[in-house]
Amino acid sequence: MEKLLQLLVLVPYFYFFSWQRKVQPGSKHFSFLYYFYWIYLPLMALFSLGFTLFSLILFNFILLEPKDLARWLIWIVLILSSLLNDWIVYTCLKFMKKLRLEKKKANLP
């Protein structure tokens, strides 16, 4: 059941990239996906920022044993992956903003 929940949360995230390449503002599914992603992406951005803060808070755990290289590497990987996810969500939101301008030009609902 846990894997199913993870699948339900992450599938729209990865589907966005294929939808981004073939988006057609006049199609029948465009409105649903457009508004869905305007809700989904900011929620993903909040989760991503929360994950970044969690990774930064873990720095206190690392300072308990500063000579343990494994802790440092795990912390660095967590920080880099969270910053990468922040950047990806930012580019997705930038695309949605560009899509909103195209939608206004085409006078779509």
C-alpha positions as CSV (number, residue, x, y, z in Angstrom):
1,M,0.0,0.0,0.0
2,E,2.9,2.3,0.7
3,K,4.4,1.8,-2.7
4,L,1.0,2.5,-4.3
5,L,0.9,5.9,-2.4
6,Q,4.4,6.7,-3.6
7,L,3.4,5.8,-7.1
8,L,0.3,8.1,-7.0
9,V,2.4,11.0,-5.7
10,L,5.3,10.7,-8.2
11,V,3.6,9.7,-11.4
12,P,2.2,13.2,-12.1
13,Y,5.6,14.6,-11.4
14,F,7.2,12.5,-14.1
15,Y,4.2,12.7,-16.5
16,F,4.6,16.5,-16.5
17,F,7.8,16.2,-18.6
18,S,6.1,14.2,-21.4
19,W,3.0,16.4,-21.2
20,Q,5.3,19.5,-21.5
21,R,6.7,18.3,-24.9
22,K,3.3,17.6,-26.5
23,V,1.0,20.2,-24.8
24,Q,-1.8,21.5,-27.1
25,P,-3.8,24.4,-25.6
26,G,-6.9,23.4,-27.6
27,S,-7.1,19.7,-26.6
28,K,-9.9,18.4,-24.5
29,H,-7.6,17.3,-21.6
30,F,-5.6,20.5,-21.5
31,S,-7.8,22.4,-19.0
32,F,-7.9,19.5,-16.5
33,L,-4.1,19.0,-16.7
34,Y,-3.4,22.7,-16.7
35,Y,-5.3,23.3,-13.4
36,F,-4.1,20.1,-11.9
37,Y,-0.5,21.1,-12.4
38,W,-1.1,24.6,-11.0
39,I,-2.2,22.8,-7.7
40,Y,0.3,20.0,-7.8
41,L,3.5,21.8,-8.5
42,P,3.2,24.4,-5.7
43,L,2.5,21.6,-3.3
44,M,5.5,19.7,-4.6
45,A,7.5,22.9,-4.2
46,L,6.4,23.2,-0.5
47,F,7.4,19.6,0.0
48,S,10.8,20.2,-1.6
49,L,11.5,23.2,0.5
50,G,10.5,21.3,3.6
51,F,12.9,18.5,2.6
52,T,15.7,21.1,2.1
53,L,15.1,22.5,5.6
54,F,15.0,19.0,7.0
55,S,18.4,18.3,5.4
56,L,19.8,21.5,6.8
57,I,18.6,20.7,10.3
58,L,20.4,17.3,10.1
59,F,23.6,19.3,10.3
60,N,23.4,19.1,14.1
61,F,23.4,15.3,13.8
62,I,26.5,15.5,11.8
63,L,28.3,17.6,14.3
64,L,27.9,14.9,17.0
65,E,30.7,13.0,15.3
66,P,32.5,15.4,12.8
67,K,35.1,12.7,11.8
68,D,32.5,10.3,10.4
69,L,32.8,10.6,6.7
70,A,29.7,8.5,5.9
71,R,27.4,11.1,7.7
72,W,29.0,13.9,5.8
73,L,28.5,12.2,2.5
74,I,24.9,11.3,3.2
75,W,24.2,14.9,4.3
76,I,25.8,16.3,1.2
77,V,23.8,14.0,-1.1
78,L,20.6,15.0,0.7
79,I,21.4,18.7,0.3
80,L,22.3,18.3,-3.4
81,S,19.2,16.2,-4.2
82,S,16.9,18.6,-2.4
83,L,18.4,21.6,-4.2
84,L,18.1,19.7,-7.6
85,N,14.5,19.0,-6.9
86,D,13.9,22.7,-6.0
87,W,15.4,23.7,-9.3
88,I,13.3,21.2,-11.3
89,V,10.1,22.3,-9.7
90,Y,11.1,26.0,-10.4
91,T,11.6,25.2,-14.1
92,C,8.3,23.4,-14.2
93,L,6.6,26.5,-12.7
94,K,8.3,28.7,-15.1
95,F,6.9,26.6,-18.0
96,M,3.5,26.8,-16.5
97,K,3.8,30.6,-16.3
98,K,4.7,30.6,-20.0
99,L,1.8,28.3,-20.8
100,R,-0.5,30.7,-18.9
101,L,0.5,33.5,-21.2
102,E,-0.1,31.4,-24.3
103,K,-3.5,30.4,-22.9
104,K,-4.4,34.1,-22.5
105,K,-3.4,34.8,-26.1
106,A,-5.6,32.0,-27.3
107,N,-8.5,33.1,-25.1
108,L,-9.0,29.7,-23.6
109,P,-11.0,29.1,-20.3
